[in-house]
Amino acid sequence: MKALLKRLATVTLVAGALASASTAFAQTDVKFVLDFIPLGRHAPWYVALDKGYFKEEKLNVTILPSKGTADAVRFVESGLAEFGFIDVPSLVAAGSAGSSVRIVATSYQKPPYCVFTLTTGANVTTPKQLVGLELGSSTASFMPKIWSAFMRMNQLDASTLKIVNIDGAARVPMLVAGKVQAIDNFLMSEPGIRRAATGGAQPQCLLLGDYGLDLYSNSIGVKEDYLKANPELVKGFVKAAMRGWKDAMANPEEAAAIQVKYLKALDQGVIVEELKLLRRLAVTPDVTEKGYGTISKDKMKRTVDFINNNVEVPGTKLTAEGIYVEGFLPNPPIKP
């Protein structure tokens, strides 16, 4: 009898140890939706995934593509994804459609918006050269209104800017063919434009963030009810993500090698170029001082107010106090 009890006690202890181990290594499945299809600019997320940073926070993360920020907002709002890589100006411009999304960390400290020209063409290097310029954009988006507001900020006549409605896929071909003087696109599109250009032409980016457009852009967004129900999980996701950003910014070549393991169709050299450009948006004096993901209340308010004042917003306008939630950044901060 004593031997039997001893064996039962041993079995119970072993079972308890196994249960504890299972609990310790349990992973929570979460989905993270990008702001577009995966490109080189998204390498930091794959670095965090590949290096096990999410796993260390007990998270099993699946990275999903989207058709754009509006799609990413929809994914988070509907619960199709717990986290989204969401452009703050686009979120604010969505108005009521993004009312339950909350921003907890910012990756793009500067907006990525560029006016691209060619050195053999209009070669726009200063805001003054926007006067009278023919710009390929989309009249269906809010970007032409951003350009107009930017020109007014720089005391320029916005009515002289000529917007030509061009589908996104056709903009680069039309620019390199000389059928339009300029196009708008993200800074990280530069490697693709360079490769498409001919006759010695080089792309020239007028980055609005270098000339007074002090806005936050792509950030980590979470639905409000999920955030309230899972605060520690959200903190863990942000911490792991910021570690990935730190590594990718410090070593673009390593990040590119990691990303192509998951996305073999991507060009490793282009990824490296995109990441080096991305540093202009992601590594600012604020980030150097306060760490990746940092957000200033004042700058968030400026970002929200700028969109609300210059873009026609459907439904109820969002507020900085409504969309930004403090307390989810790593402590101590993760610095470059």
C-alpha positions, 0 to 999 in steps of 0.5 A: 500500500505504501509503495502504491501511494508513493507511486501515485504521489510521484505520478501526481508530481510529474503530471503537475510539473508537465502541466506547469511546463505546458502553461509556461510555454503556452502561446497566444495566437494573434494576427498582425496586419500590415498596411500593404503587401509585405515589402522591404519596409516591413522587415522589422516585423519579420526580424522580431518573428524570426528571432523569437522576440514574440515567442519570448512574450508568449505570442504566436504572431501571424503577419497578414498582408492588406490592400492599404491602411483603410483595409488594415483599419477594417481588419482591426475594427472587425476583429480579423486582426488583433494588431495593425500597422496603421497610418495615423493620418489615414486613421483620422481621415477615416473618421467614424470608420476607425473610431475604436482603434487605439494607437499604442506605439509609433514606428514612423516618427515622420510621414513618408510622403514624397513628391518624386521627380527625376533629376533629368526632369522637373528635379524638385528639391524645394517646396517653392518648385511645387508652384505650377507643378503637374503632380500624378496623384489620386483624386480619390485619396486625401493626399492632394489635400495634404499637398495643398495644406503643405503648400499653404504652410510654406506660404505658396499658392496651392491653387497652382498645383496641377493634380493629374489622377493616375492609378497607383500602378501607373505612376512610376511608368508615367514618371519615367516615360516623361508623361507627368512631371512628378508623382506622389509616393512613399519615400521607400519607393525610391529603389523601385523608381531608380531601377525603372528610370532610364538615360541616367535619370535619378529619382529626387524625393521632396520629403514633406517631413523635412520641410515642416510637416511634423506628423506621426505616421505608421503606428501599432493600432489595437481595438479598444476592447481588446486593449482593455482586456489584454493589457499585458499581452499588448505590452509584450507585443509592443516590446517584441516589435520594438526589439525587431525595429532596433535590430533591423535599423542597426543591421539592414543586411541581416534583416533583409536576409531574414525577410527573404526566408519568409518572402522569397520573391523579394529582392534582398538588395532592395530590402536593404535600400528600403531599410536605410531610407526607413531610418530617416522616418524611424530614427529621430532625436526623440527616438534616440532619447526616448526609445522606439515607439515613443509618442508625444501628446503634443505631436499626436494632437498636431497630427490629428488636428492637421488632418481634421482641419484639412481633410473632409472626414466622414462621420464623427472626427477623431481626437488625439485623446481618443485614439492615443493610449499611454503606458504600453511602451517598453520600460526601460525603453528600447533605444537605437 
